[in-house]
Amino acid sequence: MAGETVITIVGNLTADPEIRTLSNGGTVANFTIASTPRVYNSQANQWEDGQALFLRCSAWRDLASHCAQTLRKGMRVIAQGRLQQRSYQAQDGSNRTVIEMTVDEIGPSLRYATAQVQKMQSGGYQGNANGGGYQQPQQAQQQSQAPADDPWGAPAGEPDF
């Protein structure tokens, strides 16, 4: 819609996405992305972490289920979406305002990892962080799964095109 603030954020998931089914049958996945800037301290001659930004995000419908199937805590992601401000009254009676992002696009960052992509029947693409390159879905199903404690998995050999 016109006038909305669209942003792109790069960061790490603080937890696995939480998926809910609403009373109207729709699905939503909620998660938080932590984006921490790195700044060079010339006096100490080293890189240091800046103050982290924790941005609460929501993804809807098919994107919600794709996020829940694909993304895991600690994964580095790139997300684009629309910022929305919401006000509410807390239990203590105080008025609060939060800024959240409604995600339109999201995927794993390939800067330090590889990802495997599968085309979904609905016409979209589903990413799997099992390592390896871009493969056809039937080849991807034959590839072994990544260990449960490693969300990126071990890199595989060259992709089969």
C-alpha positions as CSV (number, residue, x, y, z in Angstrom):
1,M,0.0,0.0,0.0
2,A,1.1,3.6,-0.6
3,G,2.8,5.3,2.3
4,E,4.0,2.2,4.1
5,T,7.6,2.1,5.3
6,V,9.4,-0.8,3.5
7,I,12.7,-2.0,5.0
8,T,15.2,-4.8,4.6
9,I,16.9,-6.3,7.7
10,V,19.8,-8.7,7.9
11,G,20.2,-10.6,11.2
12,N,19.9,-13.8,13.1
13,L,16.7,-15.5,14.4
14,T,16.5,-15.4,18.2
15,A,14.2,-18.5,18.3
16,D,12.4,-20.9,15.9
17,P,9.4,-19.3,14.3
18,E,6.2,-19.9,16.2
19,I,3.2,-20.8,13.9
20,R,-0.4,-20.3,14.8
21,T,-3.7,-21.1,13.0
22,L,-6.3,-18.4,13.5
23,S,-10.0,-18.9,13.9
24,N,-10.6,-17.9,10.3
25,G,-8.2,-20.6,9.1
26,G,-5.3,-18.3,8.3
27,T,-1.8,-19.0,9.5
28,V,0.8,-16.7,10.9
29,A,4.4,-17.3,11.9
30,N,6.0,-15.0,14.5
31,F,9.7,-14.6,15.1
32,T,12.3,-12.0,16.1
33,I,15.3,-11.0,14.1
34,A,18.4,-9.6,15.9
35,S,20.5,-7.3,13.8
36,T,23.8,-6.4,15.4
37,P,26.0,-3.8,13.7
38,R,29.8,-4.3,13.7
39,V,32.0,-1.2,14.2
40,Y,35.7,-0.9,14.0
41,N,37.4,0.5,17.1
42,S,40.6,2.1,15.8
43,Q,41.9,2.7,19.3
44,A,41.6,-1.0,20.2
45,N,42.4,-2.0,16.6
46,Q,39.6,-4.5,16.5
47,W,35.9,-5.0,15.5
48,E,33.3,-4.7,18.2
49,D,29.6,-5.4,18.3
50,G,27.3,-2.4,18.4
51,Q,23.9,-2.3,20.1
52,A,21.6,-5.0,18.7
53,L,18.2,-4.2,17.2
54,F,15.5,-6.8,18.0
55,L,12.7,-6.6,15.5
56,R,9.5,-8.7,16.0
57,C,8.2,-10.1,12.7
58,S,5.2,-11.8,11.4
59,A,4.7,-13.8,8.2
60,W,1.2,-14.8,6.9
61,R,-0.4,-17.6,4.9
62,D,1.9,-19.8,2.8
63,L,4.9,-17.7,3.8
64,A,4.2,-18.5,7.4
65,S,4.3,-22.3,6.9
66,H,7.4,-22.0,4.7
67,C,9.2,-20.0,7.5
68,A,8.2,-22.6,10.1
69,Q,9.5,-25.5,7.9
70,T,12.7,-23.8,6.9
71,L,14.0,-21.3,9.5
72,R,15.6,-22.2,12.8
73,K,17.1,-20.4,15.7
74,G,20.4,-18.8,15.0
75,M,20.1,-18.7,11.2
76,R,21.2,-15.6,9.5
77,V,18.4,-14.3,7.3
78,I,17.6,-11.4,5.0
79,A,14.0,-10.2,5.4
80,Q,12.1,-7.4,3.6
81,G,8.7,-6.2,4.7
82,R,6.6,-3.3,5.9
83,L,7.0,-1.6,9.3
84,Q,3.8,-1.2,11.3
85,Q,3.2,0.7,14.5
86,R,0.7,-0.7,17.0
87,S,-0.5,0.8,20.3
88,Y,-2.1,-1.1,23.1
89,Q,-2.8,-0.9,26.8
90,A,-0.7,-3.1,29.1
91,Q,-2.1,-5.1,32.0
92,D,-0.7,-2.4,34.4
93,G,-2.8,0.2,32.5
94,S,0.0,2.0,30.8
95,N,-0.1,2.7,27.1
96,R,2.5,1.0,25.0
97,T,3.6,1.3,21.4
98,V,5.5,-1.3,19.4
99,I,7.0,-1.3,15.9
100,E,6.8,-4.7,14.1
101,M,7.6,-5.9,10.6
102,T,5.1,-7.7,8.4
103,V,7.4,-9.9,6.3
104,D,6.9,-10.0,2.5
105,E,10.1,-11.8,1.5
106,I,12.6,-13.8,3.6
107,G,15.4,-16.2,3.0
108,P,18.7,-17.5,4.5
109,S,21.8,-15.3,4.0
110,L,24.3,-17.1,1.7
111,R,27.2,-15.1,3.0
112,Y,28.4,-17.8,5.4
113,A,26.3,-20.8,4.4
114,T,24.7,-22.6,1.6
115,A,21.0,-23.4,1.2
116,Q,18.9,-25.8,-0.8
117,V,15.8,-24.5,-2.6
118,Q,12.7,-26.5,-3.6
119,K,9.9,-25.2,-5.7
120,M,6.5,-25.6,-4.1
121,Q,3.4,-26.8,-5.9
122,S,1.7,-23.5,-5.2
123,G,4.2,-21.7,-7.4
124,G,6.5,-20.4,-4.7
125,Y,9.9,-21.7,-3.6
126,Q,10.8,-23.3,-0.3
127,G,14.2,-23.0,1.1
128,N,15.9,-25.8,3.1
129,A,19.0,-25.1,5.1
130,N,20.5,-28.6,4.5
131,G,23.6,-27.5,2.8
132,G,24.3,-28.1,-0.9
133,G,23.5,-26.0,-3.8
134,Y,20.4,-25.5,-6.0
135,Q,18.9,-28.9,-6.8
136,Q,15.8,-30.3,-8.3
137,P,13.2,-31.4,-5.7
138,Q,13.6,-35.2,-6.3
139,Q,17.4,-34.9,-5.8
140,A,16.9,-32.8,-2.7
141,Q,14.7,-35.5,-1.1
142,Q,17.4,-38.1,-1.5
143,Q,20.0,-35.9,0.2
144,S,20.5,-36.7,3.9
145,Q,19.1,-34.3,6.6
146,A,21.3,-31.9,8.6
147,P,22.0,-32.7,12.2
148,A,19.3,-31.3,14.5
149,D,21.7,-29.1,16.4
150,D,23.2,-27.4,13.3
151,P,20.6,-25.3,11.5
152,W,22.8,-24.7,8.5
153,G,24.0,-28.3,8.1
154,A,27.3,-29.4,6.5
155,P,28.2,-28.1,3.1
156,A,27.8,-30.7,0.4
157,G,29.8,-31.0,-2.8
158,E,29.2,-29.2,-6.1
159,P,25.5,-28.8,-7.0
160,D,24.0,-31.0,-9.7
161,F,22.5,-28.9,-12.5
